[in-house]
């Protein structure tokens, strides 16, 4: 989960969920879009009724470590106006 200001929306930094959402946006240039590698997100979407323990995104996150299965990350300010809830983002 992230909180961002407009200036930092596309800087490529932040939690993996944000990066995966940005990667899913099509490129308006058909030549560039056709050459992009398709990288689907693996794993199951967490149940909103019965979410997994720890970070709710850990089943699908490529950065997830064992801690993510046990501990729900706190929302913290990574830099001014840039908030993350991910223990793996520095």
N, CA, C and O atoms as a CHARMM CRD file, in Angstrom:
* protein
*
  360
    1    1 UNK  N      0.84300  -1.17600   0.00000 PROA 1      0.00000
    2    1 UNK  CA     0.00000   0.00000   0.00000 PROA 1      0.00000
    3    1 UNK  C      0.88500   1.23500   0.00000 PROA 1      0.00000
    4    1 UNK  O      1.87600   1.28800   0.72800 PROA 1      0.00000
    5    2 UNK  N      0.54300   2.21300  -0.79800 PROA 2      0.00000
    6    2 UNK  CA     1.33100   3.43300  -0.82600 PROA 2      0.00000
    7    2 UNK  C      0.43900   4.65200  -0.80500 PROA 2      0.00000
    8    2 UNK  O     -0.72100   4.59900  -1.21200 PROA 2      0.00000
    9    3 UNK  N      0.98200   5.72900  -0.33400 PROA 3      0.00000
   10    3 UNK  CA     0.37000   7.04200  -0.46400 PROA 3      0.00000
   11    3 UNK  C      1.38100   7.90000  -1.19400 PROA 3      0.00000
   12    3 UNK  O      2.54400   7.95400  -0.79400 PROA 3      0.00000
   13    4 UNK  N      0.97300   8.56000  -2.23800 PROA 4      0.00000
   14    4 UNK  CA     1.92100   9.28900  -3.07300 PROA 4      0.00000
   15    4 UNK  C      1.36300  10.65900  -3.42000 PROA 4      0.00000
   16    4 UNK  O      0.15200  10.88100  -3.40200 PROA 4      0.00000
   17    5 UNK  N      2.26100  11.56200  -3.73300 PROA 5      0.00000
   18    5 UNK  CA     1.82500  12.82100  -4.30800 PROA 5      0.00000
   19    5 UNK  C      1.99700  12.72300  -5.82700 PROA 5      0.00000
   20    5 UNK  O      2.62500  11.78900  -6.32500 PROA 5      0.00000
   21    6 UNK  N      1.44400  13.67800  -6.54900 PROA 6      0.00000
   22    6 UNK  CA     1.48600  13.62000  -8.01600 PROA 6      0.00000
   23    6 UNK  C      2.90500  13.63900  -8.56900 PROA 6      0.00000
   24    6 UNK  O      3.15500  13.04700  -9.61900 PROA 6      0.00000
   25    7 UNK  N      3.83100  14.29600  -7.89800 PROA 7      0.00000
   26    7 UNK  CA     5.20200  14.39200  -8.38600 PROA 7      0.00000
   27    7 UNK  C      5.90400  13.04200  -8.42300 PROA 7      0.00000
   28    7 UNK  O      6.76700  12.82800  -9.27500 PROA 7      0.00000
   29    8 UNK  N      5.55600  12.12800  -7.52300 PROA 8      0.00000
   30    8 UNK  CA     6.29200  10.87400  -7.37800 PROA 8      0.00000
   31    8 UNK  C      5.55100   9.66200  -7.92000 PROA 8      0.00000
   32    8 UNK  O      5.95300   8.53400  -7.63600 PROA 8      0.00000
   33    9 UNK  N      4.49700   9.84900  -8.68100 PROA 9      0.00000
   34    9 UNK  CA     3.69000   8.70800  -9.11800 PROA 9      0.00000
   35    9 UNK  C      4.43300   7.73700 -10.01600 PROA 9      0.00000
   36    9 UNK  O      4.15900   6.53800  -9.96500 PROA 9      0.00000
   37   10 UNK  N      5.35500   8.20200 -10.83000 PROA 10     0.00000
   38   10 UNK  CA     5.95800   7.33600 -11.82600 PROA 10     0.00000
   39   10 UNK  C      7.46500   7.22300 -11.67800 PROA 10     0.00000
   40   10 UNK  O      8.17000   7.03600 -12.67000 PROA 10     0.00000
   41   11 UNK  N      7.96300   7.33200 -10.46900 PROA 11     0.00000
   42   11 UNK  CA     9.41300   7.31100 -10.28300 PROA 11     0.00000
   43   11 UNK  C     10.00100   5.91400 -10.20100 PROA 11     0.00000
   44   11 UNK  O     11.21900   5.76700 -10.09900 PROA 11     0.00000
   45   12 UNK  N      9.16000   4.87800 -10.24300 PROA 12     0.00000
   46   12 UNK  CA     9.66500   3.51400 -10.24400 PROA 12     0.00000
   47   12 UNK  C     10.01300   2.98000  -8.87400 PROA 12     0.00000
   48   12 UNK  O     10.44100   1.83300  -8.74700 PROA 12     0.00000
   49   13 UNK  N      9.83800   3.78500  -7.85100 PROA 13     0.00000
   50   13 UNK  CA    10.12300   3.31800  -6.50100 PROA 13     0.00000
   51   13 UNK  C      8.80700   3.05100  -5.79200 PROA 13     0.00000
   52   13 UNK  O      7.73900   3.45300  -6.25500 PROA 13     0.00000
   53   14 UNK  N      8.90300   2.37600  -4.67900 PROA 14     0.00000
   54   14 UNK  CA     7.71200   2.10800  -3.88900 PROA 14     0.00000
   55   14 UNK  C      7.49900   0.62700  -3.70600 PROA 14     0.00000
   56   14 UNK  O      8.35000  -0.19000  -4.05600 PROA 14     0.00000
   57   15 UNK  N      6.36500   0.29700  -3.16000 PROA 15     0.00000
   58   15 UNK  CA     6.10500  -1.10200  -2.87200 PROA 15     0.00000
   59   15 UNK  C      5.82000  -1.88800  -4.14800 PROA 15     0.00000
   60   15 UNK  O      5.52000  -1.30400  -5.19000 PROA 15     0.00000
   61   16 UNK  N      5.91200  -3.18700  -4.06300 PROA 16     0.00000
   62   16 UNK  CA     5.76200  -4.04200  -5.23900 PROA 16     0.00000
   63   16 UNK  C      4.35700  -3.94000  -5.83200 PROA 16     0.00000
   64   16 UNK  O      4.20500  -4.01700  -7.05100 PROA 16     0.00000
   65   17 UNK  N      3.34100  -3.77200  -5.01100 PROA 17     0.00000
   66   17 UNK  CA     1.98100  -3.63700  -5.54200 PROA 17     0.00000
   67   17 UNK  C      1.86200  -2.46000  -6.49200 PROA 17     0.00000
   68   17 UNK  O      1.22400  -2.56300  -7.53900 PROA 17     0.00000
   69   18 UNK  N      2.47300  -1.34700  -6.13100 PROA 18     0.00000
   70   18 UNK  CA     2.44400  -0.16900  -6.98600 PROA 18     0.00000
   71   18 UNK  C      3.19300  -0.44000  -8.28200 PROA 18     0.00000
   72   18 UNK  O      2.71800  -0.07600  -9.35800 PROA 18     0.00000
   73   19 UNK  N      4.33700  -1.06500  -8.19400 PROA 19     0.00000
   74   19 UNK  CA     5.12400  -1.36600  -9.39000 PROA 19     0.00000
   75   19 UNK  C      4.37500  -2.31600 -10.32100 PROA 19     0.00000
   76   19 UNK  O      4.42400  -2.15500 -11.54000 PROA 19     0.00000
   77   20 UNK  N      3.68500  -3.30100  -9.75800 PROA 20     0.00000
   78   20 UNK  CA     2.92300  -4.24200 -10.58500 PROA 20     0.00000
   79   20 UNK  C      1.74400  -3.56300 -11.26700 PROA 20     0.00000
   80   20 UNK  O      1.43600  -3.86200 -12.42100 PROA 20     0.00000
   81   21 UNK  N      1.08200  -2.65000 -10.55900 PROA 21     0.00000
   82   21 UNK  CA    -0.02600  -1.91500 -11.17800 PROA 21     0.00000
   83   21 UNK  C      0.47300  -1.04400 -12.32100 PROA 21     0.00000
   84   21 UNK  O     -0.15600  -0.99500 -13.37700 PROA 21     0.00000
   85   22 UNK  N      1.59000  -0.35800 -12.12800 PROA 22     0.00000
   86   22 UNK  CA     2.14000   0.46300 -13.20600 PROA 22     0.00000
   87   22 UNK  C      2.56100  -0.38200 -14.40500 PROA 22     0.00000
   88   22 UNK  O      2.37700   0.03500 -15.54800 PROA 22     0.00000
   89   23 UNK  N      3.12100  -1.56000 -14.15900 PROA 23     0.00000
   90   23 UNK  CA     3.55900  -2.43200 -15.25000 PROA 23     0.00000
   91   23 UNK  C      2.38300  -2.94100 -16.08300 PROA 23     0.00000
   92   23 UNK  O      2.56200  -3.30800 -17.24400 PROA 23     0.00000
   93   24 UNK  N      1.17600  -2.96700 -15.49700 PROA 24     0.00000
   94   24 UNK  CA     0.00200  -3.46000 -16.21000 PROA 24     0.00000
   95   24 UNK  C     -0.60700  -2.41500 -17.14100 PROA 24     0.00000
   96   24 UNK  O     -1.45200  -2.75100 -17.97000 PROA 24     0.00000
   97   25 UNK  N     -0.19500  -1.15900 -17.02100 PROA 25     0.00000
   98   25 UNK  CA    -0.73900  -0.09600 -17.86000 PROA 25     0.00000
   99   25 UNK  C     -0.15000  -0.21500 -19.26300 PROA 25     0.00000
  100   25 UNK  O      1.07100  -0.25300 -19.41000 PROA 25     0.00000
  101   26 UNK  N     -0.99100  -0.27400 -20.29400 PROA 26     0.00000
  102   26 UNK  CA    -0.47800  -0.38300 -21.66000 PROA 26     0.00000
  103   26 UNK  C      0.30800   0.86200 -22.07300 PROA 26     0.00000
  104   26 UNK  O      0.02200   1.97100 -21.62400 PROA 26     0.00000
  105   27 UNK  N      1.29400   0.65800 -22.92900 PROA 27     0.00000
  106   27 UNK  CA     2.07300   1.75600 -23.50000 PROA 27     0.00000
  107   27 UNK  C      1.33800   2.21400 -24.75700 PROA 27     0.00000
  108   27 UNK  O      0.95400   1.37800 -25.57400 PROA 27     0.00000
  109   28 UNK  N      1.13300   3.52500 -24.93300 PROA 28     0.00000
  110   28 UNK  CA     0.36500   3.99300 -26.09200 PROA 28     0.00000
  111   28 UNK  C      1.01100   3.71300 -27.44800 PROA 28     0.00000
  112   28 UNK  O      0.31700   3.72100 -28.46500 PROA 28     0.00000
  113   29 UNK  N      2.31000   3.46900 -27.48700 PROA 29     0.00000
  114   29 UNK  CA     2.98600   3.17900 -28.74600 PROA 29     0.00000
  115   29 UNK  C      2.85300   1.67900 -29.03700 PROA 29     0.00000
  116   29 UNK  O      3.40300   0.86700 -28.29200 PROA 29     0.00000
  117   30 UNK  N      2.13400   1.29000 -30.10500 PROA 30     0.00000
  118   30 UNK  CA     1.91200  -0.13500 -30.38700 PROA 30     0.00000
  119   30 UNK  C      3.19700  -0.93100 -30.58300 PROA 30     0.00000
  120   30 UNK  O      3.24800  -2.11000 -30.23200 PROA 30     0.00000
  121   31 UNK  N      4.23700  -0.30900 -31.13900 PROA 31     0.00000
  122   31 UNK  CA     5.50300  -1.01200 -31.35000 PROA 31     0.00000
  123   31 UNK  C      6.15700  -1.34500 -30.01100 PROA 31     0.00000
  124   31 UNK  O      6.63100  -2.46200 -29.80300 PROA 31     0.00000
  125   32 UNK  N      6.17700  -0.38300 -29.12300 PROA 32     0.00000
  126   32 UNK  CA     6.75700  -0.60200 -27.79000 PROA 32     0.00000
  127   32 UNK  C      5.91500  -1.60900 -27.01900 PROA 32     0.00000
  128   32 UNK  O      6.45500  -2.51600 -26.38700 PROA 32     0.00000
  129   33 UNK  N      4.60500  -1.45600 -27.06700 PROA 33     0.00000
  130   33 UNK  CA     3.71700  -2.36400 -26.33600 PROA 33     0.00000
  131   33 UNK  C      3.88900  -3.80100 -26.81900 PROA 33     0.00000
  132   33 UNK  O      3.88500  -4.72500 -26.00600 PROA 33     0.00000
  133   34 UNK  N      4.04100  -4.00400 -28.12300 PROA 34     0.00000
  134   34 UNK  CA     4.19300  -5.35000 -28.67500 PROA 34     0.00000
  135   34 UNK  C      5.50200  -6.00400 -28.23900 PROA 34     0.00000
  136   34 UNK  O      5.59200  -7.22900 -28.16800 PROA 34     0.00000
  137   35 UNK  N      6.50900  -5.19400 -27.94900 PROA 35     0.00000
  138   35 UNK  CA     7.80600  -5.75800 -27.57000 PROA 35     0.00000
  139   35 UNK  C      7.97200  -5.95200 -26.06500 PROA 35     0.00000
  140   35 UNK  O      8.96400  -6.53400 -25.62600 PROA 35     0.00000
  141   36 UNK  N      7.01700  -5.47200 -25.27100 PROA 36     0.00000
  142   36 UNK  CA     7.13000  -5.61700 -23.81500 PROA 36     0.00000
  143   36 UNK  C      6.91400  -7.06600 -23.39400 PROA 36     0.00000
  144   36 UNK  O      6.08400  -7.77500 -23.96200 PROA 36     0.00000
  145   37 UNK  N      7.66200  -7.48500 -22.40600 PROA 37     0.00000
  146   37 UNK  CA     7.50000  -8.83800 -21.88300 PROA 37     0.00000
  147   37 UNK  C      6.23900  -8.89900 -21.02200 PROA 37     0.00000
  148   37 UNK  O      5.99700  -8.01600 -20.19900 PROA 37     0.00000
  149   38 UNK  N      5.45200  -9.93300 -21.21700 PROA 38     0.00000
  150   38 UNK  CA     4.24700 -10.12400 -20.40900 PROA 38     0.00000
  151   38 UNK  C      4.65200 -10.79600 -19.10500 PROA 38     0.00000
  152   38 UNK  O      5.19800 -11.89900 -19.11900 PROA 38     0.00000
  153   39 UNK  N      4.39300 -10.14700 -17.99100 PROA 39     0.00000
  154   39 UNK  CA     4.76600 -10.67500 -16.67700 PROA 39     0.00000
  155   39 UNK  C      3.53800 -10.73300 -15.78500 PROA 39     0.00000
  156   39 UNK  O      3.31700  -9.82700 -14.98100 PROA 39     0.00000
  157   40 UNK  N      2.74300 -11.77400 -15.91300 PROA 40     0.00000
  158   40 UNK  CA     1.54100 -11.85200 -15.07500 PROA 40     0.00000
  159   40 UNK  C      1.90600 -12.04400 -13.60500 PROA 40     0.00000
  160   40 UNK  O      2.93300 -12.64000 -13.27800 PROA 40     0.00000
  161   41 UNK  N      1.06500 -11.54000 -12.74600 PROA 41     0.00000
  162   41 UNK  CA     1.25400 -11.72300 -11.30800 PROA 41     0.00000
  163   41 UNK  C      0.81400 -13.13600 -10.97300 PROA 41     0.00000
  164   41 UNK  O     -0.29600 -13.54500 -11.31300 PROA 41     0.00000
  165   42 UNK  N      1.68200 -13.87900 -10.30700 PROA 42     0.00000
  166   42 UNK  CA     1.36100 -15.25900  -9.94800 PROA 42     0.00000
  167   42 UNK  C      0.69500 -15.29600  -8.57500 PROA 42     0.00000
  168   42 UNK  O      0.79900 -14.35000  -7.79400 PROA 42     0.00000
  169   43 UNK  N      0.01600 -16.39400  -8.29800 PROA 43     0.00000
  170   43 UNK  CA    -0.61800 -16.56600  -7.00000 PROA 43     0.00000
  171   43 UNK  C     -2.08500 -16.18400  -7.02400 PROA 43     0.00000
  172   43 UNK  O     -2.61200 -15.69800  -8.02500 PROA 43     0.00000
  173   44 UNK  N     -2.71600 -16.41600  -5.90600 PROA 44     0.00000
  174   44 UNK  CA    -4.14600 -16.15500  -5.76900 PROA 44     0.00000
  175   44 UNK  C     -4.39600 -14.77000  -5.16400 PROA 44     0.00000
  176   44 UNK  O     -3.63000 -14.29900  -4.32300 PROA 44     0.00000
  177   45 UNK  N     -5.47300 -14.13500  -5.60400 PROA 45     0.00000
  178   45 UNK  CA    -5.89300 -12.87500  -5.00700 PROA 45     0.00000
  179   45 UNK  C     -6.39200 -13.18000  -3.59600 PROA 45     0.00000
  180   45 UNK  O     -7.19500 -14.09600  -3.41800 PROA 45     0.00000
  181   46 UNK  N     -5.93000 -12.42800  -2.58100 PROA 46     0.00000
  182   46 UNK  CA    -6.36000 -12.72200  -1.21600 PROA 46     0.00000
  183   46 UNK  C     -7.85400 -12.48100  -1.02400 PROA 46     0.00000
  184   46 UNK  O     -8.43600 -11.57900  -1.62500 PROA 46     0.00000
  185   47 UNK  N     -8.45400 -13.29700  -0.18300 PROA 47     0.00000
  186   47 UNK  CA    -9.87100 -13.17800   0.11600 PROA 47     0.00000
  187   47 UNK  C    -10.12300 -11.96000   1.00600 PROA 47     0.00000
  188   47 UNK  O     -9.47400 -11.81800   2.04200 PROA 47     0.00000
  189   48 UNK  N    -11.05200 -11.08100   0.62200 PROA 48     0.00000
  190   48 UNK  CA   -11.36600  -9.95400   1.49400 PROA 48     0.00000
  191   48 UNK  C    -12.12800 -10.39400   2.74400 PROA 48     0.00000
  192   48 UNK  O    -12.13300  -9.68700   3.75100 PROA 48     0.00000
  193   49 UNK  N    -12.76300 -11.54900   2.67700 PROA 49     0.00000
  194   49 UNK  CA   -13.51300 -12.06800   3.83000 PROA 49     0.00000
  195   49 UNK  C    -12.58100 -12.75900   4.81600 PROA 49     0.00000
  196   49 UNK  O    -12.74900 -12.64400   6.03000 PROA 49     0.00000
  197   50 UNK  N    -11.60500 -13.47200   4.28500 PROA 50     0.00000
  198   50 UNK  CA   -10.67000 -14.20900   5.12800 PROA 50     0.00000
  199   50 UNK  C     -9.24400 -13.94600   4.63800 PROA 50     0.00000
  200   50 UNK  O     -8.62000 -14.82500   4.04300 PROA 50     0.00000
  201   51 UNK  N     -8.72400 -12.72600   4.88800 PROA 51     0.00000
  202   51 UNK  CA    -7.39000 -12.40400   4.38100 PROA 51     0.00000
  203   51 UNK  C     -6.30900 -13.23100   5.06700 PROA 51     0.00000
  204   51 UNK  O     -6.49200 -13.67900   6.19900 PROA 51     0.00000
  205   52 UNK  N     -5.19000 -13.43500   4.38900 PROA 52     0.00000
  206   52 UNK  CA    -4.10400 -14.20600   4.99700 PROA 52     0.00000
  207   52 UNK  C     -3.47700 -13.42600   6.15000 PROA 52     0.00000
  208   52 UNK  O     -3.60200 -12.20300   6.21000 PROA 52     0.00000
  209   53 UNK  N     -2.80700 -14.12000   7.05700 PROA 53     0.00000
  210   53 UNK  CA    -2.11500 -13.41100   8.14900 PROA 53     0.00000
  211   53 UNK  C     -0.93600 -12.61900   7.59700 PROA 53     0.00000
  212   53 UNK  O     -0.46200 -12.89100   6.49400 PROA 53     0.00000
  213   54 UNK  N     -0.47500 -11.66100   8.34800 PROA 54     0.00000
  214   54 UNK  CA     0.65700 -10.85200   7.91500 PROA 54     0.00000
  215   54 UNK  C      0.23800  -9.87900   6.83800 PROA 54     0.00000
  216   54 UNK  O     -0.88300  -9.37000   6.85300 PROA 54     0.00000
  217   55 UNK  N      1.12200  -9.62300   5.91600 PROA 55     0.00000
  218   55 UNK  CA     0.81600  -8.72800   4.80700 PROA 55     0.00000
  219   55 UNK  C     -0.17200  -9.42100   3.87200 PROA 55     0.00000
  220   55 UNK  O      0.06600 -10.54900   3.44100 PROA 55     0.00000
  221   56 UNK  N     -1.26600  -8.75600   3.56100 PROA 56     0.00000
  222   56 UNK  CA    -2.29200  -9.39100   2.72900 PROA 56     0.00000
  223   56 UNK  C     -1.81900  -9.63500   1.30400 PROA 56     0.00000
  224   56 UNK  O     -2.43800 -10.41900   0.58300 PROA 56     0.00000
  225   57 UNK  N     -0.74500  -8.99000   0.87900 PROA 57     0.00000
  226   57 UNK  CA    -0.23600  -9.16700  -0.48000 PROA 57     0.00000
  227   57 UNK  C      0.85000 -10.23400  -0.57900 PROA 57     0.00000
  228   57 UNK  O      1.30400 -10.53200  -1.68300 PROA 57     0.00000
  229   58 UNK  N      1.28200 -10.82000   0.54200 PROA 58     0.00000
  230   58 UNK  CA     2.42100 -11.74900   0.48000 PROA 58     0.00000
  231   58 UNK  C      2.21500 -12.95800  -0.43300 PROA 58     0.00000
  232   58 UNK  O      3.19700 -13.43400  -1.00200 PROA 58     0.00000
  233   59 UNK  N      0.99100 -13.48700  -0.60900 PROA 59     0.00000
  234   59 UNK  CA     0.87200 -14.63300  -1.52000 PROA 59     0.00000
  235   59 UNK  C      1.22500 -14.31500  -2.97700 PROA 59     0.00000
  236   59 UNK  O      1.56200 -15.22200  -3.73800 PROA 59     0.00000
  237   60 UNK  N      1.15300 -13.04100  -3.37300 PROA 60     0.00000
  238   60 UNK  CA     1.41200 -12.66400  -4.76400 PROA 60     0.00000
  239   60 UNK  C      2.64500 -11.79200  -4.94500 PROA 60     0.00000
  240   60 UNK  O      3.00000 -11.46600  -6.07800 PROA 60     0.00000
  241   61 UNK  N      3.29500 -11.41500  -3.87900 PROA 61     0.00000
  242   61 UNK  CA     4.39400 -10.45400  -3.95700 PROA 61     0.00000
  243   61 UNK  C      5.72900 -11.14300  -4.21700 PROA 61     0.00000
  244   61 UNK  O      6.11200 -12.04000  -3.46600 PROA 61     0.00000
  245   62 UNK  N      6.44500 -10.74000  -5.26900 PROA 62     0.00000
  246   62 UNK  CA     7.75000 -11.35600  -5.53700 PROA 62     0.00000
  247   62 UNK  C      8.83300 -10.95600  -4.53200 PROA 62     0.00000
  248   62 UNK  O      9.89500 -11.57800  -4.49700 PROA 62     0.00000
  249   63 UNK  N      8.58500  -9.94100  -3.72600 PROA 63     0.00000
  250   63 UNK  CA     9.55300  -9.53300  -2.70600 PROA 63     0.00000
  251   63 UNK  C      9.29500 -10.18000  -1.34100 PROA 63     0.00000
  252   63 UNK  O     10.07800  -9.98600  -0.41100 PROA 63     0.00000
  253   64 UNK  N      8.22300 -10.93400  -1.21300 PROA 64     0.00000
  254   64 UNK  CA     7.81700 -11.47300   0.09100 PROA 64     0.00000
  255   64 UNK  C      8.87800 -12.40000   0.68100 PROA 64     0.00000
  256   64 UNK  O      9.48600 -13.20900  -0.01900 PROA 64     0.00000
  257   65 UNK  N      9.07800 -12.25700   1.98100 PROA 65     0.00000
  258   65 UNK  CA     9.96900 -13.11300   2.76500 PROA 65     0.00000
  259   65 UNK  C      9.13000 -13.72600   3.88100 PROA 65     0.00000
  260   65 UNK  O      7.95200 -13.39700   4.02300 PROA 65     0.00000
  261   66 UNK  N      9.72300 -14.61000   4.66900 PROA 66     0.00000
  262   66 UNK  CA     8.97800 -15.30500   5.72400 PROA 66     0.00000
  263   66 UNK  C      8.28800 -14.33400   6.68200 PROA 66     0.00000
  264   66 UNK  O      7.17400 -14.59900   7.13300 PROA 66     0.00000
  265   67 UNK  N      8.93400 -13.22300   6.99300 PROA 67     0.00000
  266   67 UNK  CA     8.35300 -12.21800   7.89300 PROA 67     0.00000
  267   67 UNK  C      7.00400 -11.71500   7.38100 PROA 67     0.00000
  268   67 UNK  O      6.11300 -11.41900   8.17700 PROA 67     0.00000
  269   68 UNK  N      6.84900 -11.61600   6.06800 PROA 68     0.00000
  270   68 UNK  CA     5.61900 -11.10200   5.47000 PROA 68     0.00000
  271   68 UNK  C      4.41700 -11.99800   5.77400 PROA 68     0.00000
  272   68 UNK  O      3.28200 -11.52300   5.79500 PROA 68     0.00000
  273   69 UNK  N      4.65400 -13.27000   6.00600 PROA 69     0.00000
  274   69 UNK  CA     3.57500 -14.20400   6.32500 PROA 69     0.00000
  275   69 UNK  C      3.09300 -14.05800   7.75800 PROA 69     0.00000
  276   69 UNK  O      1.99400 -14.49800   8.09600 PROA 69     0.00000
  277   70 UNK  N      3.92100 -13.43600   8.60700 PROA 70     0.00000
  278   70 UNK  CA     3.58800 -13.32900  10.03100 PROA 70     0.00000
  279   70 UNK  C      3.23000 -11.92300  10.49100 PROA 70     0.00000
  280   70 UNK  O      2.36800 -11.74700  11.35200 PROA 70     0.00000
  281   71 UNK  N      3.89800 -10.91600   9.91300 PROA 71     0.00000
  282   71 UNK  CA     3.79000  -9.54700  10.42000 PROA 71     0.00000
  283   71 UNK  C      3.14900  -8.64200   9.37600 PROA 71     0.00000
  284   71 UNK  O      3.59900  -8.57800   8.23200 PROA 71     0.00000
  285   72 UNK  N      2.09800  -7.94700   9.78300 PROA 72     0.00000
  286   72 UNK  CA     1.48800  -6.96200   8.88800 PROA 72     0.00000
  287   72 UNK  C      2.31600  -5.68600   8.97300 PROA 72     0.00000
  288   72 UNK  O      2.48300  -5.13600  10.06100 PROA 72     0.00000
  289   73 UNK  N      2.83900  -5.20200   7.84300 PROA 73     0.00000
  290   73 UNK  CA     3.71100  -4.02500   7.89000 PROA 73     0.00000
  291   73 UNK  C      2.94600  -2.76300   8.26200 PROA 73     0.00000
  292   73 UNK  O      1.78800  -2.57700   7.88800 PROA 73     0.00000
  293   74 UNK  N      3.62500  -1.91200   9.00400 PROA 74     0.00000
  294   74 UNK  CA     3.06000  -0.61700   9.38700 PROA 74     0.00000
  295   74 UNK  C      3.23000   0.36800   8.23400 PROA 74     0.00000
  296   74 UNK  O      4.20400   0.30800   7.48400 PROA 74     0.00000
  297   75 UNK  N      2.27200   1.26700   8.11000 PROA 75     0.00000
  298   75 UNK  CA     2.38800   2.33800   7.13600 PROA 75     0.00000
  299   75 UNK  C      3.43900   3.31800   7.64200 PROA 75     0.00000
  300   75 UNK  O      3.35500   3.80000   8.77200 PROA 75     0.00000
  301   76 UNK  N      4.43500   3.61200   6.79500 PROA 76     0.00000
  302   76 UNK  CA     5.50700   4.51300   7.19300 PROA 76     0.00000
  303   76 UNK  C      5.86400   5.43900   6.03800 PROA 76     0.00000
  304   76 UNK  O      5.64600   5.11900   4.87000 PROA 76     0.00000
  305   77 UNK  N      6.41100   6.57900   6.39100 PROA 77     0.00000
  306   77 UNK  CA     6.79600   7.55000   5.37700 PROA 77     0.00000
  307   77 UNK  C      8.20000   7.22500   4.88300 PROA 77     0.00000
  308   77 UNK  O      9.16600   7.33000   5.64000 PROA 77     0.00000
  309   78 UNK  N      8.31600   6.83900   3.63900 PROA 78     0.00000
  310   78 UNK  CA     9.59700   6.48800   3.04200 PROA 78     0.00000
  311   78 UNK  C     10.42000   7.75200   2.77000 PROA 78     0.00000
  312   78 UNK  O     11.62800   7.78700   3.00300 PROA 78     0.00000
  313   79 UNK  N      9.74900   8.76900   2.27900 PROA 79     0.00000
  314   79 UNK  CA    10.31800  10.10200   2.08300 PROA 79     0.00000
  315   79 UNK  C      9.12300  11.05900   2.11000 PROA 79     0.00000
  316   79 UNK  O      7.98500  10.59000   2.14000 PROA 79     0.00000
  317   80 UNK  N      9.32900  12.35200   2.09900 PROA 80     0.00000
  318   80 UNK  CA     8.19700  13.26800   2.19800 PROA 80     0.00000
  319   80 UNK  C      7.09600  12.97800   1.16600 PROA 80     0.00000
  320   80 UNK  O      7.35600  12.87800  -0.03300 PROA 80     0.00000
  321   81 UNK  N      5.88400  12.84900   1.65900 PROA 81     0.00000
  322   81 UNK  CA     4.68400  12.58800   0.84400 PROA 81     0.00000
  323   81 UNK  C      4.71200  11.24200   0.12900 PROA 81     0.00000
  324   81 UNK  O      4.01500  11.07500  -0.87200 PROA 81     0.00000
  325   82 UNK  N      5.48400  10.29000   0.60300 PROA 82     0.00000
  326   82 UNK  CA     5.58800   8.96700  -0.02600 PROA 82     0.00000
  327   82 UNK  C      5.51100   7.91800   1.07800 PROA 82     0.00000
  328   82 UNK  O      6.48800   7.68600   1.79100 PROA 82     0.00000
  329   83 UNK  N      4.35400   7.29100   1.21500 PROA 83     0.00000
  330   83 UNK  CA     4.08400   6.35300   2.29700 PROA 83     0.00000
  331   83 UNK  C      4.02800   4.93000   1.75500 PROA 83     0.00000
  332   83 UNK  O      3.48200   4.70200   0.67600 PROA 83     0.00000
  333   84 UNK  N      4.58300   3.97900   2.48500 PROA 84     0.00000
  334   84 UNK  CA     4.53800   2.57400   2.09600 PROA 84     0.00000
  335   84 UNK  C      4.18300   1.70900   3.29700 PROA 84     0.00000
  336   84 UNK  O      4.43800   2.08000   4.44200 PROA 84     0.00000
  337   85 UNK  N      3.60300   0.57600   3.02600 PROA 85     0.00000
  338   85 UNK  CA     3.36000  -0.45100   4.03600 PROA 85     0.00000
  339   85 UNK  C      3.99500  -1.72700   3.51200 PROA 85     0.00000
  340   85 UNK  O      3.30600  -2.66100   3.10500 PROA 85     0.00000
  341   86 UNK  N      5.32600  -1.75000   3.52800 PROA 86     0.00000
  342   86 UNK  CA     6.09100  -2.89500   3.03000 PROA 86     0.00000
  343   86 UNK  C      7.42200  -2.92700   3.76300 PROA 86     0.00000
  344   86 UNK  O      8.15700  -1.93900   3.78000 PROA 86     0.00000
  345   87 UNK  N      7.72500  -4.06000   4.36300 PROA 87     0.00000
  346   87 UNK  CA     8.97900  -4.17000   5.10900 PROA 87     0.00000
  347   87 UNK  C     10.19700  -4.32500   4.18900 PROA 87     0.00000
  348   87 UNK  O     11.33200  -4.17400   4.64100 PROA 87     0.00000
  349   88 UNK  N      9.97400  -4.62100   2.92000 PROA 88     0.00000
  350   88 UNK  CA    11.07400  -4.86800   1.99200 PROA 88     0.00000
  351   88 UNK  C     11.51600  -3.62800   1.22300 PROA 88     0.00000
  352   88 UNK  O     12.54400  -3.65600   0.54700 PROA 88     0.00000
  353   89 UNK  N     10.76100  -2.55100   1.31700 PROA 89     0.00000
  354   89 UNK  CA    11.10300  -1.32300   0.60300 PROA 89     0.00000
  355   89 UNK  C     11.94400  -0.44900   1.52600 PROA 89     0.00000
  356   89 UNK  O     11.56500  -0.18400   2.66700 PROA 89     0.00000
  357   90 UNK  N     13.07900  -0.01100   1.02300 PROA 90     0.00000
  358   90 UNK  CA    13.98700   0.82200   1.84100 PROA 90     0.00000
  359   90 UNK  C     13.98300   2.23400   1.34800 PROA 90     0.00000
  360   90 UNK  O     14.68000   3.08400   1.90400 PROA 90     0.00000
